[in-house]
């Protein structure tokens, strides 16, 4: 996108504001990771930073460029996280991704992934033998990820359409 996506405005909120608002609907405390302790390793750097610096035993990870993730989806994800489980990822077409929940117990595995320069969320999910919440294709629209100007145009159109439908 060539700029900080978290500040893009969709309606009255920034993309980061949408993620915060959704997490707060679940009563979750919210932290935004702005600088990674281990730079240049993609989302894994933020995941490592969050788990290394939190006192919580479990962390819910949202991406600030996915403004349509619903509180209902996050509730379903949390319901899959049972005692003894270390990781639960949302999966579409067998691909694990955001949002996801991780126990702090996964830090050693995460550190190995970073030291081995394996920065993929797919590899992390596999290394953790993570559980998944598989989404039906109709639910996958919640996972629209704004990475390009074309994605941003789709998000803005979807937002306008959803606002019109809610006003009717």
C-alpha positions in Angstrom: 0.0 0.0 0.0 3.0 2.3 0.5 1.7 3.7 3.7 0.6 2.7 7.2 -2.6 0.7 6.6 -3.6 0.8 10.3 -4.5 4.5 9.8 -6.7 4.1 6.8 -10.2 5.2 7.6 -13.2 3.0 6.9 -16.3 4.8 8.1 -15.6 6.6 11.4 -12.8 4.3 12.4 -9.3 3.5 11.2 -8.5 -0.1 10.3 -6.8 -0.4 13.7 -9.8 1.1 15.3 -12.0 -1.6 13.8 -9.8 -4.4 15.2 -9.8 -2.8 18.6 -13.6 -2.3 18.7 -14.1 -6.0 17.7 -11.8 -7.3 20.4 -13.4 -5.0 23.0 -16.8 -6.6 22.2 -15.4 -9.8 23.7 -14.0 -7.9 26.7 -10.4 -8.5 25.6 -7.7 -6.0 26.6 -6.1 -4.6 23.5 -2.5 -3.9 22.6 -1.1 -2.8 19.3 2.4 -4.0 18.5 4.1 -1.2 16.5 7.7 -2.3 16.7 8.9 -5.9 16.6 11.6 -7.1 18.9 12.9 -9.1 16.0 12.5 -7.0 12.8 12.1 -8.2 9.2 10.3 -11.5 9.9 6.8 -10.5 9.0 3.8 -11.2 11.3 6.0 -13.7 13.3 7.9 -10.7 14.6 4.8 -9.1 16.0 3.6 -12.4 17.4 6.9 -13.0 19.2 6.9 -9.4 20.5 3.4 -9.8 21.9 4.0 -13.1 23.6 7.3 -12.1 25.0 6.0 -8.9 26.6 2.6 -9.9 27.9 1.7 -11.2 31.3 -1.4 -13.0 29.9 -1.3 -16.7 29.5 -3.1 -16.6 26.2 -3.2 -13.9 23.4 -5.7 -13.3 20.7 -4.0 -12.1 17.5 -5.9 -9.9 15.0 -4.5 -8.2 11.9 -5.1 -4.5 11.7 -5.7 -4.8 7.9 -8.8 -7.2 8.3 -11.6 -4.8 9.1 -14.5 -7.2 8.7 -13.6 -9.8 11.3 -16.7 -10.1 13.5 -17.0 -10.6 17.3 -19.0 -13.7 16.5 -16.0 -15.2 14.6 -13.8 -14.4 17.5 -16.2 -16.1 20.0 -16.2 -19.2 17.8 -12.4 -19.1 17.8 -12.2 -18.8 21.6 -14.6 -21.7 22.0 -12.1 -24.0 20.2 -9.4 -23.0 22.7 -9.7 -25.6 25.4 -7.4 -26.5 28.3 -4.3 -28.2 27.0 -4.5 -26.6 23.5 -1.6 -24.2 22.7 -2.9 -22.8 19.4 -6.0 -22.3 17.3 -6.0 -20.6 13.9 -8.8 -19.7 11.6 -8.4 -21.7 8.4 -9.8 -21.2 4.9 -9.0 -23.7 2.2 -6.6 -25.5 4.7 -4.5 -22.3 5.1 -4.1 -21.1 8.7 -4.1 -17.4 9.3 -5.5 -14.4 11.3 -7.2 -14.3 13.6 -5.6 -16.8 16.0 -5.1 -17.6 19.7 -1.7 -18.7 21.2 -0.7 -19.8 24.6 2.5 -18.3 26.0 3.8 -21.9 26.2 4.5 -21.7 22.4 7.4 -19.2 22.9 10.2 -21.8 22.6 8.7 -23.0 19.3 8.3 -19.5 18.1 11.9 -18.7 19.0 13.1 -21.8 17.0 11.0 -20.7 14.0 12.7 -17.3 14.1 16.2 -18.7 14.5 15.6 -21.1 11.6 14.3 -18.2 9.5 10.9 -19.9 9.1 8.6 -16.9 9.2 5.4 -18.4 7.8 2.2 -18.6 9.9 1.5 -21.8 8.1 4.8 -23.3 9.3 4.1 -22.0 12.8 0.6 -23.6 12.9 2.1 -26.9 11.6 5.0 -26.8 14.2 2.5 -26.2 17.0 0.1 -28.9 15.7 -2.5 -26.2 16.0 -6.2 -26.7 16.0 -8.2 -24.8 13.4 -11.5 -23.2 13.0 -12.4 -23.9 9.4 -14.6 -21.3 7.8 -17.1 -22.0 5.1 -16.5 -20.0 1.9 -19.4 -17.7 2.7 -17.8 -16.8 6.1 -14.4 -16.3 4.5 -15.4 -12.8 3.4 -14.8 -11.6 6.9 -11.1 -12.3 6.3 -10.7 -9.7 3.5 -7.1 -8.5 3.9 -6.3 -5.0 2.7 -2.8 -5.4 1.1 -3.2 -3.5 -2.2 -5.1 -0.4 -3.5 -7.4 -2.9 -5.2 -8.2 -4.6 -1.9 -8.8 -1.2 -0.3 -11.3 -0.4 -3.1 -13.1 -3.7 -2.4 -13.2 -2.9 1.4 -14.5 0.6 0.8 -17.3 -0.7 -1.5 -18.2 -3.5 0.9 -18.3 -1.0 3.7 -20.7 1.3 1.8 -22.9 -1.6 0.8 -23.1 -3.0 4.3 -24.0 0.5 5.6 -26.8 0.8 3.1 -28.2 -2.6 4.0 -28.1 -1.8 7.7 -30.0 1.5 7.1 -32.8 -0.2 5.2 
